[in-house]
Amino acid sequence: MTEATLPGTQPDELLNIFGPRDQNLKMLRRIFDVSITHRDSRIRVRGESEDVKKAIRVLEQLRSLAQRRGMLSIEDIEAVAAGETAPPVIRAMPGGSGASSPLRTTQGEIDIQHVGRRVKPRTRGQAAYIDAIRKHDLTFCIGPAGTGKTFLAVATAVEALKSQQVRKIVLVRPAVEAGESLGFLPGDLRAKLNPYLRPLLDALSEMIDFDQTRNLMELDVIEVIPLAYMRGRTLNNAFIILDEAQNTTVAQMKMFLTRMGEGSRMVVSGDITQLDLPRGVTSGLSDALKRLSHLSSIGVVKLGSTDIVRHRLVQKIVNAYEEHESKS
């Protein structure tokens, strides 16, 4: 038997983690088959060595989640625990087309070498997404908001950069307004583009410290650019991510996909239900899926509402819209 301790947990945090009448605590004990007790601001976990390690990792994540969101639900416990109880599917596998080597991995998580930060899939769909990125040089991912399409792609890119699998990261997004015109924006070119590229920068800030990110961007090791700036380029030994790909035209998508050079990987993600193109314009993402999804060297992953890992209300919102649209 092994015992481990998670210190520094405040009483209000314990209540938020364990839930009313310790319902969440009882579930954790059952899932991991361990004894969990709390006393003097310490959580003690006792059981088989591997089970204790898993339980401690989950408790660390739950404490962080409780600090941001307050009281946790049974659904929160299940979602976080799923990352530890699901079979490990993140592993090095042969590349899809043989143009680049498999990414180096750590068992069951994405290794971003950032203090206090572990990134791992929380659903089977997310695990399949990361697995597809590792197996293929080009991966398409479609799914609703909150499924981790951008976040997991950026995490995998950072891992590849830090393990020297690629020499640079290129994060790309079409500069398309979401249903409303912002007019002329003040400032220089960077200030004008910032609202469009902010989601990519937010995801990147979760992986790399601000000062390091700024230095890497100044050295062009990391680029965050609008799609229009990709024309005419060939990117070798790069990890290239196209976010909000549903807002590309057919011509733009073709232009983007043909930027891939030797030793590079591409991830194209989007939500085909959130189209901001003018009426009658075909989405480049939908068109590319029809043309290319049959190719064995290309990965295609479809995430659903069960893969949403934002606030639990987001999943209900997505389901409500999907149900209404299906009836219409």
C-alpha positions as CSV (number, residue, x, y, z in Angstrom):
1,M,0.0,0.0,0.0
2,T,1.1,3.6,-0.8
3,E,0.1,6.9,0.7
4,A,0.4,10.3,-0.8
5,T,-0.6,13.8,0.4
6,L,-1.9,16.9,-1.3
7,P,-1.1,19.8,1.0
8,G,-2.3,23.4,1.1
9,T,-6.0,22.7,0.4
10,Q,-8.3,25.3,2.1
11,P,-11.6,24.3,3.7
12,D,-13.7,26.1,1.1
13,E,-11.8,24.4,-1.6
14,L,-12.4,21.0,0.0
15,L,-16.1,21.7,0.1
16,N,-16.1,22.7,-3.6
17,I,-14.1,19.6,-4.6
18,F,-15.9,17.0,-2.5
19,G,-19.4,18.4,-3.1
20,P,-22.5,18.3,-0.9
21,R,-22.4,15.4,1.6
22,D,-19.1,14.4,0.1
23,Q,-20.8,13.0,-3.0
24,N,-17.8,13.8,-5.2
25,L,-15.4,12.3,-2.7
26,K,-17.4,9.0,-2.6
27,M,-17.2,8.9,-6.4
28,L,-13.5,9.4,-6.5
29,R,-13.0,6.6,-3.9
30,R,-15.1,4.3,-6.1
31,I,-13.4,5.2,-9.4
32,F,-9.8,4.8,-8.2
33,D,-10.4,2.2,-5.4
34,V,-8.5,4.2,-2.9
35,S,-9.0,5.7,0.6
36,I,-9.3,9.5,0.6
37,T,-9.3,11.5,3.8
38,H,-8.8,15.1,4.7
39,R,-7.5,16.7,7.8
40,D,-5.5,19.9,8.7
41,S,-5.8,21.3,5.1
42,R,-4.3,18.1,3.7
43,I,-5.8,15.4,1.5
44,R,-4.4,12.0,2.1
45,V,-4.8,9.2,-0.5
46,R,-4.0,5.6,0.3
47,G,-4.1,2.5,-1.9
48,E,-2.1,0.7,-4.6
49,S,0.8,2.8,-6.0
50,E,-0.6,3.4,-9.5
51,D,-4.1,4.1,-8.3
52,V,-2.8,6.7,-5.7
53,K,-0.8,8.5,-8.4
54,K,-3.8,8.7,-10.7
55,A,-6.1,10.0,-7.8
56,I,-3.5,12.6,-6.8
57,R,-3.3,13.9,-10.4
58,V,-7.0,14.1,-10.6
59,L,-7.3,15.9,-7.3
60,E,-4.7,18.5,-8.4
61,Q,-6.8,19.2,-11.5
62,L,-10.0,19.4,-9.5
63,R,-8.5,21.8,-7.0
64,S,-7.4,24.1,-9.9
65,L,-10.8,23.8,-11.4
66,A,-12.5,24.5,-8.1
67,Q,-10.4,27.7,-7.6
68,R,-11.7,29.0,-11.0
69,R,-15.3,27.8,-10.9
70,G,-16.3,27.1,-7.3
71,M,-18.5,24.1,-6.5
72,L,-17.9,21.1,-8.7
73,S,-20.5,18.7,-9.9
74,I,-20.6,14.9,-10.5
75,E,-20.2,15.6,-14.2
76,D,-17.0,17.6,-13.5
77,I,-15.6,14.7,-11.5
78,E,-16.4,12.2,-14.3
79,A,-14.9,14.4,-17.0
80,V,-11.6,15.0,-15.2
81,A,-11.3,11.3,-14.0
82,A,-11.9,10.1,-17.6
83,G,-8.5,11.3,-18.6
84,E,-6.9,8.9,-16.1
85,T,-9.2,6.0,-16.4
86,A,-9.4,5.8,-20.2
87,P,-6.9,3.6,-21.9
88,P,-3.7,5.4,-22.9
89,V,-4.0,6.2,-26.6
90,I,-1.5,9.1,-26.9
91,R,1.6,7.3,-28.2
92,A,4.2,7.5,-31.0
93,M,2.9,5.8,-34.1
94,P,4.1,5.6,-37.7
95,G,3.5,8.8,-39.6
96,G,0.7,8.8,-42.2
97,S,2.7,9.7,-45.3
98,G,6.2,9.1,-43.9
99,A,7.2,12.7,-44.5
100,S,7.9,13.3,-40.9
101,S,8.7,11.3,-37.8
102,P,6.2,10.5,-35.0
103,L,6.0,13.0,-32.2
104,R,7.7,12.2,-28.9
105,T,5.1,11.6,-26.2
106,T,4.7,10.8,-22.6
107,Q,2.3,8.1,-21.6
108,G,-1.3,9.5,-21.3
109,E,-0.5,13.2,-21.7
110,I,1.0,15.9,-23.9
111,D,4.5,16.8,-22.7
112,I,4.7,20.6,-22.8
113,Q,7.5,20.8,-20.1
114,H,5.7,23.7,-18.4
115,V,5.9,23.8,-14.6
116,G,2.6,22.7,-13.0
117,R,0.9,22.1,-16.3
118,R,-0.3,18.8,-17.6
119,V,-2.3,18.6,-20.8
120,K,-4.2,15.4,-21.5
121,P,-7.5,14.4,-23.2
122,R,-10.6,14.4,-21.1
123,T,-12.8,12.5,-23.5
124,R,-12.4,9.6,-25.9
125,G,-13.0,12.0,-28.8
126,Q,-10.2,14.2,-27.6
127,A,-7.9,11.2,-27.3
128,A,-8.7,10.2,-30.9
129,Y,-8.0,13.7,-32.0
130,I,-4.5,13.8,-30.5
131,D,-3.9,10.3,-31.8
132,A,-4.8,11.4,-35.3
133,I,-2.4,14.4,-35.1
134,R,0.4,12.0,-34.1
135,K,-0.3,9.5,-36.9
136,H,-0.9,11.9,-39.8
137,D,0.9,14.9,-41.4
138,L,-2.5,16.5,-42.1
139,T,-5.4,16.3,-39.7
140,F,-8.9,17.8,-40.0
141,C,-11.0,18.2,-36.9
142,I,-14.6,19.5,-36.8
143,G,-16.7,19.9,-33.7
144,P,-18.7,22.4,-31.6
145,A,-17.4,25.1,-29.4
146,G,-15.6,24.0,-26.2
147,T,-14.3,20.6,-27.4
148,G,-10.7,21.6,-27.3
149,K,-10.0,21.7,-31.0
150,T,-7.6,24.7,-30.8
151,F,-6.2,24.1,-27.3
152,L,-5.1,20.5,-27.9
153,A,-3.7,21.3,-31.3
154,V,-1.6,24.1,-29.8
155,A,-0.5,21.9,-27.0
156,T,0.7,19.2,-29.4
157,A,2.5,21.9,-31.4
158,V,4.3,23.2,-28.4
159,E,5.4,19.7,-27.4
160,A,6.7,19.1,-30.9
161,L,8.7,22.4,-30.8
162,K,10.2,21.7,-27.4
163,S,11.2,18.2,-28.3
164,Q,12.8,19.6,-31.6
165,Q,10.5,17.6,-33.9
166,V,9.8,20.9,-35.7
167,R,11.6,24.2,-35.9
168,K,8.7,26.6,-35.7
169,I,4.9,26.9,-35.0
170,V,2.6,28.8,-37.3
171,L,-0.9,29.6,-36.0
172,V,-3.3,30.8,-38.7
173,R,-6.8,32.2,-38.6
174,P,-9.0,33.8,-41.2
175,A,-9.8,37.5,-40.4
176,V,-13.6,37.1,-40.7
177,E,-16.0,39.0,-38.4
178,A,-18.6,36.9,-36.6
179,G,-21.9,38.3,-37.8
180,E,-21.2,42.0,-37.2
181,S,-19.0,44.7,-38.7
182,L,-16.5,46.3,-36.4
183,G,-15.7,49.0,-38.9
184,F,-12.2,50.6,-39.0
185,L,-10.1,49.5,-36.0
186,P,-7.6,51.9,-34.5
187,G,-3.9,51.3,-34.2
188,D,-1.2,49.7,-36.4
189,L,-1.5,46.4,-38.3
190,R,-0.8,44.3,-35.3
191,A,-3.5,46.1,-33.2
192,K,-6.0,45.7,-36.0
193,L,-5.4,42.0,-36.3
194,N,-5.3,41.3,-32.5
195,P,-9.1,40.7,-32.1
196,Y,-9.0,38.0,-34.8
197,L,-5.9,36.2,-33.5
198,R,-6.6,36.6,-29.8
199,P,-8.0,33.1,-29.3
200,L,-4.8,31.5,-30.6
201,L,-2.7,33.7,-28.4
202,D,-4.9,32.8,-25.4
203,A,-4.3,29.1,-26.1
204,L,-0.6,29.6,-26.5
205,S,-0.4,31.5,-23.2
206,E,-1.6,28.4,-21.4
207,M,1.5,26.5,-22.6
208,I,4.4,29.0,-22.6
209,D,5.3,31.8,-20.2
210,F,4.6,35.3,-21.6
211,D,8.2,36.5,-21.8
212,Q,9.2,33.3,-23.5
213,T,6.3,33.6,-26.0
214,R,7.3,37.2,-26.8
215,N,10.9,36.2,-27.4
216,L,9.9,33.2,-29.6
217,M,7.6,35.5,-31.6
218,E,10.3,38.1,-32.1
219,L,12.6,35.3,-33.4
220,D,9.8,34.1,-35.7
221,V,9.9,30.7,-34.0
222,I,6.2,31.2,-33.3
223,E,4.1,33.1,-35.8
224,V,0.4,34.1,-35.3
225,I,-0.8,35.4,-38.6
226,P,-4.0,35.9,-40.6
227,L,-4.7,33.5,-43.4
228,A,-4.1,36.1,-46.1
229,Y,-0.4,36.3,-45.1
230,M,0.2,32.6,-46.1
231,R,0.1,33.1,-49.8
232,G,3.4,32.4,-51.6
233,R,5.0,30.7,-48.6
234,T,6.5,27.2,-48.2
235,L,6.8,26.1,-44.6
236,N,9.4,23.4,-43.9
237,N,9.8,21.6,-40.5
238,A,6.9,23.5,-39.1
239,F,3.7,22.7,-37.1
240,I,0.9,24.7,-38.8
241,I,-2.5,25.1,-37.3
242,L,-5.5,26.7,-39.1
243,D,-8.2,27.7,-36.7
244,E,-11.9,28.6,-37.5
245,A,-11.3,26.9,-40.9
246,Q,-15.0,26.9,-41.7
247,N,-14.6,30.6,-42.5
248,T,-12.2,30.0,-45.4
249,T,-13.3,30.0,-49.0
250,V,-12.5,27.0,-51.3
251,A,-9.6,29.0,-52.9
252,Q,-8.2,30.0,-49.5
253,M,-8.3,26.4,-48.2
254,K,-6.5,25.2,-51.3
255,M,-3.9,27.9,-50.9
256,F,-3.4,27.1,-47.2
257,L,-3.0,23.3,-47.7
258,T,-0.4,23.7,-50.4
259,R,1.9,25.7,-48.1
260,M,3.0,22.4,-46.4
261,G,6.7,21.8,-46.9
262,E,9.1,18.9,-46.0
263,G,8.9,17.7,-42.4
264,S,5.8,19.7,-41.6
265,R,2.5,18.9,-40.0
266,M,-0.8,20.6,-40.4
267,V,-4.0,20.7,-38.2
268,V,-7.1,22.2,-39.7
269,S,-10.0,22.7,-37.2
270,G,-13.4,24.4,-37.3
271,D,-17.1,24.2,-36.5
272,I,-19.2,23.9,-39.7
273,T,-22.3,25.1,-37.7
274,Q,-20.7,28.5,-37.0
275,L,-20.3,29.9,-40.5
276,D,-19.5,33.6,-40.9
277,L,-19.0,33.7,-44.7
278,P,-21.4,35.7,-46.9
279,R,-24.6,33.8,-47.9
280,G,-24.0,31.5,-50.9
281,V,-20.2,31.2,-50.4
282,T,-19.0,27.6,-50.0
283,S,-16.9,26.8,-46.9
284,G,-13.4,25.7,-47.7
285,L,-13.5,23.3,-44.8
286,S,-16.6,21.5,-45.9
287,D,-15.3,21.4,-49.5
288,A,-11.9,20.0,-48.4
289,L,-13.5,17.3,-46.3
290,K,-15.5,16.1,-49.3
291,R,-12.5,16.1,-51.6
292,L,-9.8,14.8,-49.3
293,S,-11.3,12.7,-46.5
294,H,-11.0,9.4,-48.5
295,L,-7.2,9.8,-48.5
296,S,-5.5,7.3,-46.1
297,S,-2.7,9.7,-45.3
298,I,-5.1,12.3,-43.9
299,G,-6.7,12.1,-40.5
300,V,-10.3,13.2,-40.0
301,V,-11.8,13.6,-36.5
302,K,-15.4,14.6,-35.6
303,L,-16.0,15.8,-32.1
304,G,-19.5,16.0,-30.6
305,S,-21.3,17.6,-27.7
306,T,-20.1,14.8,-25.4
307,D,-16.5,16.1,-25.9
308,I,-17.3,19.6,-24.7
309,V,-15.1,20.4,-21.6
310,R,-16.0,24.1,-21.0
311,H,-18.7,25.0,-18.5
312,R,-21.2,22.1,-18.3
313,L,-23.9,24.5,-19.5
314,V,-22.2,24.8,-22.9
315,Q,-22.9,21.2,-23.7
316,K,-26.6,21.8,-22.9
317,I,-26.6,24.9,-25.1
318,V,-25.1,23.1,-28.0
319,N,-27.5,20.2,-27.7
320,A,-30.5,22.6,-27.6
321,Y,-29.4,24.3,-30.8
322,E,-28.8,21.0,-32.5
323,E,-32.2,19.7,-31.5
324,H,-33.9,22.8,-32.7
325,E,-32.1,22.7,-36.1
326,S,-32.9,19.0,-36.6
327,K,-36.6,19.7,-36.0
328,S,-36.4,22.7,-38.4
